[in-house]
Amino acid sequence: MAAYIKQDKQQLNVPDQPIIPYIVGDGIGPEIWAAAQPVFDAAITKAYGQKRGVEWQEVLAGEKAYDQTGEWLPEATVKALEKALIGIKGPLTTPIGKGHRSINVTLRQKFDLYACVRPIHYFVGTPTPIRHPEKVEMTVFRENTEDIYAGIEYKNDAAQSLMQVLETTGQLSKVRFPDDSNYAIKPISKTGSQRFIASAIDYAIAHNRHKVTLVHKGNIMKYTEGAFKQWGYDIAAANYQDQVFTQPEYDAIKATDGPAAAEKALESARQHHKIIIDDIITDNFFQQALINPTNFDVVATCNLNGDYISDALAAQVGGIGIAPSANINYHTGQAIFEATHGTAPQFVGQNKLNPSSILLSGAMMFDYLGWTEVSDLIHEAISQAIKQKQVTWDFAQEIDGATELSTSEFGKYLENLILTDKVSSK
């Protein structure tokens, strides 16, 4: 009998027949969902037979919701997602500079989904713009509820009180053109930063990762991103003393006992499987992620940085069309998994784009539920399809000798790989 997933003492209680809401999304969303859902069901059947299955529950958001209800995000959808705890969605339209606010951001803030988790993984054979994409293997943690995405903005004619505060505190002179400037406020909190960074450390420990790097622009934004970095080191020292070795510890040993002693302490920490925690300035991260990607493992950063970083890293392994994403509150268990790409309205109805982002986001979802066999089957099927050069248009035009499959044909190909024993879970 179908039932809802529950959270008890920060542990998910997943029934054998969970009810999981889905939002097909706008633009190409219905096409990629139609290709993905049968693959999910095939992987569940292959892994568990009739013992387990998902009752998929469609809920409305975006253009479909507006057409049917007059609302972009109906309250019924919010309530359904809240009750089910877990959901999955396709891309949704967000107007630029006008219109309704991003539904994605609204959902993240409504459910306090403070961690956006983006695994960056290279599938052999995927066309990429770099020479060694196999070296790019990391997981990005992007803080999801603060920073510029709080949406606190003022047009110039509504910013007089803010300008008075700036003038009173001696800051207005820093605004180059105050008479026609608009303003945005960037909140970064100690509470939000530390719960988020703690979740990144917990993830590293649980997944046997070796390093967490805090990425920030603290050299310029000292009281926001600089504080983010420091609060990260503080929570690591307070809550993970025996499990981590941090850059400040390294620096302290180096200052008192010299570089050789610091390197010896670092090597000892690695041998004892401690998580190494360091930090890097954002612009340097972009450079190093290209030059020395193996220096990074789990990356934790603020909201806006994370938006840029996750898409840039996805491009290094094949693009956002093959990049999964999860938005999670690790305390409540609430989570929404989503395709990372846009709605691609110019391709609607052509049945040609890659459904791998929603497929891999679904794999993340099943892994989150503890159904790792399902996740493994989806990953392995996509891996095999790419190796066999059975791909959609976006990859086919870059791979010599590829067979170009439509969106639906690619889904069918994966489904067949799974159900005919051509792939297996680990």
N, C-alpha and C positions, 0 to 999 in steps of 0.2 A: 504494500500500500504506500502511495506517495506521501511524503511528509516533508516538513521544513527542516533545514539545517539549523542547529542551535549552537550557541557558544556557552561553555560551562568552565569557569575558572581558567579562562584563556586557552581552552582546548575546544576544538570543533567537534561536535557530535553529528556525524554525517550518516543519515539513514541509507539503506540500500537503494531506495527509490527517491532521491531528493527532488524537490521542486525547485527549478532554477529559471528565473525570469531572463528573457533576452529582449534586446532592442535591435531590430534589424538595421536601423540607421538610415541615413539619407544617401542620395546619389547612388553609388554602386553598392551600398550596404545590403540591400535585398539580394543582390546577385552573389556576393561573397558569403552571406549567411546561408543561402540555399545550397551552396557548394560545401560549406563546412559542417552543417548539422549532421548530414548522413555519415560523414567521416567520424565525428564524435561518437555517434551511436554504434558504428561498426567497431570502433576501438573498444568501447565498453563491452559489447557482445563478445568480441574476441578474447578480452581479458577475463570476463566473469560469467560468460554465458547468460542465462536468464536470471542469475542471482541479483544482478544490479542493473539499473537503468535510470535515466533521467526523464522526469516529466518536464518538458520544456513549456514555459508559460510566456507567451508574447505580451509585452507591455509597450506602451506607446511613448515616444519622445521624438522631438524634431518635427520635420515637415509632415510626416504621416499623422502625428498627434495633432498638429495645428489644423490640418485638413479635416480631421474627424471630430475634434473637440473644441477647436478655437484656442487651445493652449499649447505652448511649445513643450512644457513639462507638466503634465497633469498630476494632480495630487494623488490620484489612484496609482500612478506609476511609482511615485516616491514611497507610498505605503507598501506596495507589493515588494519593492526592492528591500525595504527595511525589514519586512516580515521574513523574506526568504534568506536574508543575510548575504547571499552570494548572487551576483548577476554578471551578464556578459553583454557587450554591445558593439555595434558597428559604428562607423564614423557619423558624426552629426554636424549639420551646418552651423557655422558661427559667422554672422555678418561682421565685416571689418569697418570700424569707425562709426557704426550706427546699428539700429535694430536691437534685438534681444541679446542678453548677455550669454556667454558661452554656457551651454547646458553641461558640458563636461566639467567646467569649473564649479558650476552650481552643485552638481552631484557630489564632487569631491568635498566641498565645504559643508553641504547638508549632512553628509554622513561622516564628516571629519576623517576622510580617507587621507591621512597625512603622509603616507609613503607611496610614491610612484616607483614601481620596481620595473626596470627594463633590462633583462638579460641581453647581452651582446654576444652572439655566437655565429661562427662561420660554418656554413654547410659546404663541403667540398664540391667544387664545380660551379658555385655561384659566381657570376661575373661581378667584379668589383674594380674600383679605380686604383687600388694599391697593390704593391708587389707581394706582400706577405700577409694577407688577411687572416691566415690561420693563427697568427700571433695575437690577434685582437679577440681576447676572451675575458670579458669582465661583466659585472653586473652594476648598473647605475641605480642608486637610490636618490631620488629627487624629492625634496620636501614639497608637499603638495598643497598646503593650505595658507601659507604666509607669503611674504615678499610682495612684489608688484602685483601678483595675482589676487591679492586681497581686493583689488578693484577700487581702491580709494583714489579717485582722480577729481581734479577741479579744473574747469575751464577758467580762463583769466578773469572773466567778469564775475565769477563766483568765488574767487580766491582772495578777496580783500582781507578777510580776517586772518587767513594764513599768512599773507604778506605782512600784516601788522605784527604778527608773532615773529616772523623772520627779522623784521626791522628792529623790534624790541630786543631781540637776542643777538643783534649784530650780524645776522646771517644774510640779510637781503642783498648786501653788496656782492655776494657770491653769485647772484643770479645775473647773467649777462644782460638780458633784455626783460626786466621785470614787468614792463607795461604790456607786453603781449605774450608772456609765457603762460603755458598751462602747467599743471603740477600733478605729480603722482606721489603717494606716500608708500614707503617700503617698510612694513613692520616685520621685524625678526625678533622672536621672543626666546628667552632662555628655556622656558617650559617646552615650547614647540620644537626647538632645536635639539634639546637633550632626549626627548622621547623618540624623535626621529633617528638621531645618531645611535642611540641605544638599540633600536630595531635593526639598523645596518650591522652593528657589531654582533647582535644575536644571530642574524642571518649568516654572517661569516663563520661564526662558531658552529651553527647547525649544519652548514653545508661544507665544512672542512676547507674553508678558504683561508688564505694565509695573510691577507692584508686589507686594511680599510684606509682609503685616502680621502681626506677632507679637502674638497675643492672650493676655493673662495676667492673673493677679490678684497680681502681684508686690508691690503696695503692702501687702498683708497677709501673703502667704506668700513672704517675702523669700528664703529659702534653697532654695525649690523652684521656684515659678513665676517669682520674680524672677531666680533664677539661669538658668532656661530662657531668659528674654529676653536676658540678658547673654551667655550662651553662643551664642545665635543671632547676635548682633552680632559676637562674636569669630570665629566660623567664616566669616561673610561677609567680614570684614576680612582674614582669613588666606588664604582660598581663592578669593575672587572680587573682588579689589581693583579690577581694571579693568572689571568688569562691573556693579558695584553702587554706589549712593550711599545711605548710611545716615543715620538720624536723629542718631546721635552726631556724624557729620561735619557735618551741618547745624547742630547745636547749637554745635559748636566754632567754626565760621565766624561764627555769630551772636554768640557771646561776644566774639570778638576783633575782628571787622570790622563787626558790626552786622547788623540784619535785612535790609537791602537786599542786602548782599553774600551772605547766606545764600540768599535767594530767587533771586538771579542764579545761584548755584552749582547750586541745585536745577533751575532751568530749563535750564541747560547740560547737566546729567545727563540730563534728559528728551530733549533734542535729540540727544544721543549714544546714545539708546536704552539707557541703563543701567537696571537694575532698582532701583527705589526700595524701601528696606527701612525700615519704621518699626514702631512698636508702639502698643498701646492697651490700657487696662484693660478686663477682660471686661464689666463692667456697662455701661461707656460704649459698648463695641462693639455691644451689643444695641440701645441707643438709636440710635446712628449708622447701624446697618444698616437701620433703619426710616426715619430722617430723610434720610440722605445715602448710600444704598447704592453710588452710583457712586464713592465714595471708596475702595472696596475691590476687590481683584482676586483675588490668591491670599492665603488666610488660613491661617496656621499656628499651631496651638495645642495645649495639653496634652489628655490623654485625656478627662477629665470635661468640661472646657469644650467640647471638640469634639463630644461627644455632644449637649449642649444646643444648641450653635450650629448644627450641621448640620440638626437637625430644625426649629429655629425658622426658618432660612432657607428650608428646603424648604416650610414652610407659606406663606411669602410668594409662592411661585411655583406653588402648587397642592396642596401636601401631600406626605407621604412616599410616597403611592401612586404618585407619578410621579418619585421621587428615586432615582437610581442610587448604587451604592457599590462601591468596590474596596478590598481589603486587600492591600498589596503590600510585598514586600521587594525594593527596587531593586538590591540587591547580588547576591542569589541568583537573582532572577527569579521566585521563588515568588509566586503570587498567587491569591486567591480573590475572585470577584465575587459580589455577593449583593443580594437584595431588601432594602430598608431597613425595610420595615414588619413588623408582627407577624403572628402566625398567624391572627388573626381567627376564632377557633373558632365564634363565633355565626353566621358566614356560610358555614360549611362545607357543601358540597353544593348551594348556591344558584346557583352559576355566574354571579355578578353583579359581582364586584369587579375592579378595574383591574389588569391584568398589566404595566403600563408600567414599574414599578420593575425587575422582572426583565428586561424587554426592553431597557431603557436600560443596565442593568448588563451585559447581554450586548453591547450596542454598545460600552461601555467596554472589555470584554474583547477584542473584535475590533480595536478601535483599538490596544490594548496589543500585540496580536500583529502589528500592521502591516497588517491587513486593513481599511484605512480606508474602502474602498468599501462594505464590508458595514455598517460603523458608520453611514456617511452615509445609506444606504438605510433603515435602521431609524429613524433620527432623522427623516428626511423623511417617512416613512410615518406616524409618530405625529403629526407636525406637521400633515400634510394631513388626517388623520382628525379632529383636534380642530377645525381650521378649518372642516371640512365638518359639524361637529356630530354626528359619528358616534362616540359615546362610551359608556362603561360607566355604571352606575347612579350612582356617586359624583359624576361630572361632569354627568350628564343632569339631575339634580334642580336644578342651579344654572344651566343654560344654557337660555335661552328657545329653543324650537323644536328642541331636540336630539332625535335618535333614540337611544333607549336600547338598547344592544347588550349581550348577555351577555358573559361573559369569553371564551368560545370564539368567539362571533360577532365580537368585536373583533379577536381574533387572525386570524380568517379574512378580515376586512376589510383588515387590514394586509397580509396575504399576497397578496391580490388586487391591492392598490395596487402592490405591488412587482413582481409577475409580469406585470402588464398595462401596464407602461411608464408608469404614472401618477406615478411618482416616479423620481428618478435620483440617483446619487451626484455629489458636487461634481467 
